[in-house]
Amino acid sequence: MKLLRYGPRGAEKPGILDGEGRIRDLSGIVGDIAGEVLVHLDRLAALDPETLPLVEGNPRLGACVGGTGKFMCIGLNYADHAAESGLKVPPEPVLFLKANSAICGPDDPIIIPRGSVKTDWEVELAVVIGKPAKYVTEAEAMDHVAGYCVVNDVSERSYQAERAGQWTKGKSCDNFGQTGPWLVTKDEVPDPQALDMWLTVDGRTMQQGSTRTMVYGVAFLVSYLSQFFTLHPGDIISTGTPPGVGLGMKPPRYLKPGEVVELGIEGLGRQRQLCVADG
């Protein structure tokens, strides 16, 4: 299934794609793509989308999952990206949290913060938790995954690395977490470690990679994180980015207002964002 949320920001309705890629309204069945709905996805799988109301036009898409309690990100999880950043592959996953207020729809604009000169892009595979997970083994981990989606882990590098403190403030500005377009359930993704991914800026290819080169895979990350805290339905794990970010270019190259970022992952859809200045 490809599940989604559509409509004005803050008032999104749940939806599902039918066999022809059209949006069907799920609001008569569930309140949101969130919480217990993710625990019982089999109930949605039993539906025939063709029997649901057709959504006309091209509504805005919101983040494909609601009620997210934790937006977890894994840093330096591609060896070649670590190298371009001038950093070593970590002996354990590098975890940081992105503020939930950064979460937005897949085509919502990238808002370049006031005074920013180093706003950067990162195409990432995200894992959406479907069942609570605590102290799970790697062998059990996939039982707790609802599905996958695309995330643009937008980053302000000077806030992230040149100001005192940790990475959070460089990762959490408004609209720094485009999520979607769809939550693709895990039955449609036989191997999350074999997905091609890409990102362009104004049509120029910047990132072209594959989840094959991840250091720590999906099952390991779910198990690993569950040793520290309970993972809840709707929690998001963004699993890192391949090389090709602006920081790694010589000289570095960052986003400017008016530029267009497009990105996607095989089978998970694509995003398109206009860069705009904040204020």
C-alpha positions as CSV (number, residue, x, y, z in Angstrom):
1,M,0.0,0.0,0.0
2,K,0.9,3.6,-0.5
3,L,-0.6,5.6,2.3
4,L,-0.6,9.4,2.4
5,R,-2.0,12.5,4.0
6,Y,-3.5,15.4,1.9
7,G,-4.9,18.8,2.4
8,P,-4.0,22.1,4.2
9,R,-1.2,22.0,6.7
10,G,-2.5,21.0,10.1
11,A,-5.7,19.7,8.6
12,E,-4.5,16.8,6.5
13,K,-6.8,13.9,5.8
14,P,-5.7,10.2,5.4
15,G,-5.6,8.7,1.9
16,I,-4.4,5.8,-0.2
17,L,-3.3,5.5,-3.8
18,D,-5.4,3.2,-6.0
19,G,-4.0,1.0,-8.8
20,E,-4.0,4.0,-11.2
21,G,-2.1,6.2,-8.8
22,R,-5.1,8.3,-7.8
23,I,-5.8,9.5,-4.3
24,R,-8.7,7.8,-2.5
25,D,-10.1,9.3,0.7
26,L,-9.7,7.1,3.9
27,S,-11.2,9.6,6.3
28,G,-14.4,7.5,6.5
29,I,-12.3,4.5,7.7
30,V,-9.6,6.0,9.9
31,G,-8.9,9.4,11.4
32,D,-5.2,9.6,10.4
33,I,-2.2,7.6,9.2
34,A,-0.9,7.5,12.8
35,G,-0.8,5.6,16.1
36,E,-2.9,2.5,16.3
37,V,-3.7,2.6,12.5
38,L,-0.1,1.8,11.9
39,V,-0.3,-1.2,14.3
40,H,-3.2,-2.7,12.3
41,L,-2.3,-2.0,8.7
42,D,-3.8,-5.3,7.8
43,R,-7.2,-3.7,8.2
44,L,-6.4,-1.2,5.5
45,A,-4.8,-3.8,3.3
46,A,-8.1,-5.6,3.3
47,L,-9.9,-2.7,1.7
48,D,-10.5,-2.3,-2.1
49,P,-9.3,1.3,-2.8
50,E,-11.6,1.5,-5.8
51,T,-14.6,1.5,-3.5
52,L,-13.3,4.6,-1.6
53,P,-14.2,8.2,-2.6
54,L,-11.9,9.6,-5.3
55,V,-10.1,12.8,-4.3
56,E,-10.4,15.3,-7.2
57,G,-7.6,17.6,-8.4
58,N,-4.1,17.8,-7.1
59,P,-4.3,18.6,-3.4
60,R,-1.2,19.5,-1.3
61,L,0.4,16.4,0.2
62,G,1.4,16.6,3.9
63,A,3.9,14.4,5.7
64,C,2.9,10.8,5.0
65,V,2.6,9.9,8.7
66,G,1.1,11.8,11.5
67,G,1.5,11.8,15.3
68,T,5.2,11.4,15.1
69,G,6.7,11.3,18.6
70,K,10.4,11.0,17.7
71,F,12.1,12.1,14.5
72,M,15.5,10.3,14.8
73,C,18.3,10.7,12.3
74,I,21.5,8.7,11.8
75,G,24.6,10.7,10.8
76,L,27.5,9.5,8.7
77,N,25.8,6.2,7.8
78,Y,27.3,6.0,4.3
79,A,31.1,5.5,4.3
80,D,31.6,7.6,1.2
81,H,29.5,10.5,2.7
82,A,31.6,10.3,5.9
83,A,34.7,10.6,3.7
84,E,33.5,13.7,1.8
85,S,32.7,15.3,5.2
86,G,36.3,14.6,6.4
87,L,35.1,12.3,9.2
88,K,35.6,8.7,10.1
89,V,32.9,6.0,9.9
90,P,31.6,5.9,13.5
91,P,32.0,2.6,15.6
92,E,28.3,2.9,16.5
93,P,25.4,4.8,14.8
94,V,25.5,8.5,15.3
95,L,22.1,9.5,16.6
96,F,20.6,13.0,16.7
97,L,17.0,14.2,16.9
98,K,15.3,16.6,14.5
99,A,12.6,18.7,16.0
100,N,9.1,17.5,15.0
101,S,8.3,21.1,14.1
102,A,10.6,20.7,11.1
103,I,8.3,18.0,9.6
104,C,6.4,19.1,6.5
105,G,5.0,17.8,3.2
106,P,7.2,16.5,0.4
107,D,6.7,19.5,-1.9
108,D,6.5,22.2,0.8
109,P,9.3,24.8,0.3
110,I,12.7,24.7,1.8
111,I,12.8,27.7,4.0
112,I,16.3,29.1,4.1
113,P,16.7,30.6,7.6
114,R,17.3,34.3,8.0
115,G,21.1,34.9,7.7
116,S,21.9,31.4,6.6
117,V,24.6,30.9,4.0
118,K,25.1,27.1,4.3
119,T,21.7,25.5,3.8
120,D,22.3,22.0,2.4
121,W,20.3,19.0,1.1
122,E,20.3,15.3,2.0
123,V,18.2,12.6,0.4
124,E,17.5,9.8,2.9
125,L,15.5,6.6,3.3
126,A,13.2,6.9,6.3
127,V,11.8,4.0,8.3
128,V,8.4,4.4,10.0
129,I,7.7,2.4,13.1
130,G,4.5,0.4,13.1
131,K,4.5,-1.5,16.4
132,P,6.2,-0.5,19.8
133,A,9.7,-1.8,19.9
134,K,11.8,-2.1,23.1
135,Y,14.9,-4.3,23.4
136,V,14.2,-6.1,20.2
137,T,16.8,-8.2,18.5
138,E,17.9,-7.6,14.9
139,A,16.0,-10.7,13.9
140,E,12.8,-9.3,15.4
141,A,13.3,-5.7,14.2
142,M,11.4,-5.8,10.9
143,D,8.3,-7.0,12.6
144,H,8.1,-3.5,14.1
145,V,8.4,-1.6,10.8
146,A,5.3,-0.2,9.1
147,G,7.0,0.9,6.0
148,Y,9.3,3.5,4.3
149,C,9.3,6.9,2.8
150,V,11.6,9.6,1.4
151,V,13.0,12.3,3.7
152,N,15.0,15.4,2.8
153,D,17.1,16.0,5.9
154,V,17.8,19.7,5.1
155,S,20.7,21.0,7.2
156,E,22.2,24.4,7.9
157,R,25.9,23.5,8.2
158,S,27.1,26.6,10.0
159,Y,24.5,26.1,12.7
160,Q,25.3,22.4,12.8
161,A,29.1,22.4,13.0
162,E,30.4,26.0,13.6
163,R,28.2,27.1,16.5
164,A,28.6,25.7,20.0
165,G,26.6,22.6,21.0
166,Q,25.3,19.6,19.1
167,W,23.8,19.1,15.6
168,T,20.1,19.7,16.5
169,K,19.9,23.4,15.8
170,G,21.4,22.9,12.4
171,K,18.9,20.2,11.5
172,S,15.6,21.5,13.0
173,C,14.7,24.8,11.3
174,D,11.2,25.2,10.0
175,N,10.6,23.0,6.9
176,F,13.9,21.1,7.3
177,G,12.1,17.7,7.2
178,Q,10.1,17.1,4.0
179,T,8.6,13.6,4.5
180,G,6.7,11.6,1.8
181,P,5.0,11.6,-0.6
182,W,3.8,8.2,0.6
183,L,4.3,5.7,3.4
184,V,5.0,2.6,1.3
185,T,4.3,-0.5,3.4
186,K,7.1,-2.9,3.9
187,D,5.4,-5.7,1.9
188,E,6.1,-3.5,-1.2
189,V,9.8,-3.1,-0.4
190,P,11.4,-6.6,-0.4
191,D,14.8,-5.3,0.4
192,P,15.3,-1.8,1.9
193,Q,19.1,-2.3,1.4
194,A,18.8,-2.3,-2.4
195,L,17.1,1.0,-3.3
196,D,18.6,3.6,-5.7
197,M,18.3,7.2,-4.6
198,W,19.0,10.6,-6.2
199,L,18.8,14.4,-5.7
200,T,19.1,17.3,-8.1
201,V,19.3,21.1,-7.7
202,D,18.0,23.1,-10.7
203,G,18.2,19.9,-12.7
204,R,21.8,19.2,-12.0
205,T,22.4,15.8,-10.3
206,M,24.1,16.2,-6.9
207,Q,23.4,12.8,-5.3
208,Q,23.2,9.4,-7.0
209,G,23.5,6.6,-4.5
210,S,22.0,3.4,-3.1
211,T,21.0,2.1,0.2
212,R,23.4,-0.8,-0.5
213,T,26.2,1.3,0.8
214,M,24.7,2.1,4.2
215,V,27.0,1.2,7.1
216,Y,24.3,0.2,9.5
217,G,21.2,-1.3,7.9
218,V,17.5,-0.9,8.7
219,A,17.1,-3.9,10.9
220,F,20.2,-3.1,12.9
221,L,19.1,0.5,13.4
222,V,15.7,-0.5,14.7
223,S,17.2,-3.0,17.1
224,Y,20.0,-0.6,18.2
225,L,17.7,2.3,18.9
226,S,15.2,0.1,20.8
227,Q,17.9,-0.6,23.4
228,F,17.9,3.0,24.5
229,F,14.2,3.9,24.4
230,T,10.9,2.5,23.2
231,L,10.1,3.1,19.6
232,H,6.4,4.0,19.1
233,P,4.1,3.8,16.1
234,G,4.7,6.8,13.9
235,D,8.3,7.4,15.0
236,I,10.6,8.1,12.1
237,I,14.2,6.9,11.6
238,S,16.0,8.8,8.8
239,T,18.9,6.5,8.0
240,G,21.5,8.8,6.5
241,T,22.6,10.2,3.1
242,P,24.9,9.1,0.3
243,P,27.7,11.4,-0.9
244,G,27.0,14.5,-3.0
245,V,25.9,17.0,-0.4
246,G,26.9,20.7,-0.8
247,L,29.2,20.5,2.1
248,G,31.4,17.9,0.4
249,M,31.9,19.9,-2.9
250,K,35.1,21.7,-3.7
251,P,34.3,24.5,-3.2
252,P,31.2,23.8,-1.0
253,R,27.9,24.7,-2.7
254,Y,24.8,25.7,-0.8
255,L,21.2,26.5,-1.6
256,K,19.9,29.9,-2.6
257,P,16.3,31.3,-2.9
258,G,14.7,30.5,-6.2
259,E,16.5,27.2,-6.7
260,V,14.5,23.9,-7.0
261,V,15.5,20.7,-5.3
262,E,14.1,17.4,-6.5
263,L,14.8,14.0,-5.0
264,G,13.5,10.5,-4.9
265,I,14.1,6.8,-3.9
266,E,13.2,3.8,-6.0
267,G,9.7,2.7,-5.4
268,L,9.0,5.4,-2.7
269,G,8.2,8.4,-4.9
270,R,9.8,11.8,-5.4
271,Q,9.7,15.3,-3.9
272,R,10.1,18.8,-5.4
273,Q,10.9,21.9,-3.3
274,L,11.3,25.5,-4.1
275,C,13.9,27.3,-1.9
276,V,12.6,30.5,-0.4
277,A,14.0,33.0,2.1
278,D,12.6,33.2,5.6
279,G,11.4,36.8,6.3
